């Protein structure tokens, strides 16, 4: 990570914002794809979108987690880092459940 990113006040919250964005994109692309063409954009498409969004959310969580507090930093930054990483894990779980639903249910039956 660059020093500029590490010193940013938004850096510890990366997992929260990137994870929420990944969940939003997964939900919108998967459901819109099912509306557009349920046969072609069914199970395999939902799995690919889900895996990509899980990777993006995981990258945001790792970025939050790797921000170790420096000497003299406030507890707020440490709290934000933990919240960012924890929320990214929750968003990964939500994306995984939606992806699993895309595997279990045929595209045109959703």
C-alpha positions as CSV (number, residue, x, y, z in Angstrom):
1,X,0.0,0.0,0.0
2,X,1.2,3.5,-0.8
3,X,2.0,5.9,2.1
4,X,-0.7,8.2,0.7
5,X,-3.4,5.5,1.0
6,X,-2.2,4.5,4.5
7,X,-2.5,8.1,5.7
8,X,-5.9,8.7,4.2
9,X,-8.7,9.1,6.7
10,X,-10.9,6.9,4.5
11,X,-8.4,4.0,4.3
12,X,-9.6,2.0,7.3
13,X,-13.2,2.1,6.0
14,X,-12.2,0.6,2.6
15,X,-13.6,-2.8,3.5
16,X,-17.0,-1.3,4.4
17,X,-17.4,0.8,1.3
18,X,-15.9,-1.6,-1.2
19,X,-17.7,-4.6,0.3
20,X,-21.0,-2.7,0.1
21,X,-20.3,-1.7,-3.5
22,X,-19.4,-5.3,-4.4
23,X,-22.6,-6.6,-2.8
24,X,-24.7,-4.0,-4.7
25,X,-23.0,-4.8,-8.0
26,X,-23.5,-8.5,-7.5
27,X,-27.2,-8.1,-6.7
28,X,-27.9,-5.7,-9.5
29,X,-25.9,-7.5,-12.2
30,X,-27.2,-11.0,-11.3
31,X,-30.9,-10.0,-11.0
32,X,-30.7,-7.8,-14.1
33,X,-29.1,-10.6,-16.1
34,X,-31.8,-12.9,-15.0
35,X,-34.5,-10.5,-16.2
36,X,-32.7,-9.9,-19.6
37,X,-32.1,-13.5,-20.5
38,X,-32.7,-16.1,-17.8
39,X,-31.4,-19.0,-19.9
40,X,-28.0,-17.5,-21.1
41,X,-27.4,-15.5,-17.9
42,X,-28.4,-18.1,-15.4
43,X,-26.2,-20.3,-13.1
44,X,-22.7,-19.9,-14.7
45,X,-23.1,-16.2,-15.1
46,X,-24.3,-15.7,-11.5
47,X,-21.3,-17.8,-10.3
48,X,-18.8,-15.7,-12.3
49,X,-20.3,-12.4,-11.1
50,X,-20.3,-13.7,-7.5
51,X,-16.7,-14.9,-7.6
52,X,-15.5,-11.5,-9.0
53,X,-17.5,-9.6,-6.4
54,X,-16.3,-11.8,-3.6
55,X,-12.7,-11.1,-4.7
56,X,-13.3,-7.3,-4.8
57,X,-14.9,-7.4,-1.3
58,X,-12.1,-9.5,0.0
59,X,-9.5,-7.1,-1.4
60,X,-11.3,-4.2,0.4
61,X,-11.3,-6.2,3.6
62,X,-7.6,-7.0,3.4
63,X,-6.8,-3.4,2.7
64,X,-8.6,-2.4,5.9
65,X,-7.1,-5.1,7.9
66,X,-3.5,-4.5,6.9
67,X,-3.6,-0.9,8.1
68,X,-1.8,-1.4,11.4
69,X,-2.1,1.5,13.8
70,X,1.0,3.7,14.0
71,X,2.4,4.9,17.3
72,X,0.3,7.8,18.7
73,X,-2.7,7.1,16.5
74,X,-6.1,7.3,18.0
75,X,-8.3,4.4,18.8
76,X,-10.9,5.6,16.2
77,X,-8.6,4.5,13.4
78,X,-8.2,1.1,14.9
79,X,-11.9,0.8,15.4
80,X,-12.5,1.8,11.8
81,X,-10.0,-0.8,10.6
82,X,-11.8,-3.6,12.5
83,X,-15.2,-2.4,11.3
84,X,-14.0,-2.2,7.7
85,X,-12.6,-5.7,7.7
86,X,-15.5,-7.2,9.6
87,X,-18.1,-5.7,7.4
88,X,-16.2,-6.9,4.3
89,X,-16.5,-10.4,5.7
90,X,-20.2,-10.0,6.2
91,X,-20.6,-8.7,2.7
92,X,-18.6,-11.7,1.4
93,X,-21.0,-14.0,3.2
94,X,-24.0,-12.2,1.6
95,X,-22.5,-12.4,-1.9
96,X,-21.7,-16.1,-1.3
97,X,-25.3,-16.9,-0.3
98,X,-26.7,-15.1,-3.3
99,X,-24.2,-16.9,-5.6
100,X,-25.2,-20.2,-4.0
101,X,-28.8,-19.4,-4.7
102,X,-27.9,-18.8,-8.3
103,X,-26.3,-22.3,-8.4
104,X,-29.2,-24.1,-6.7
105,X,-32.1,-22.5,-8.6
106,X,-32.3,-22.6,-12.4
107,X,-32.2,-19.2,-14.0
108,X,-35.8,-19.1,-15.2
109,X,-37.3,-20.2,-11.9
110,X,-36.1,-17.3,-9.8
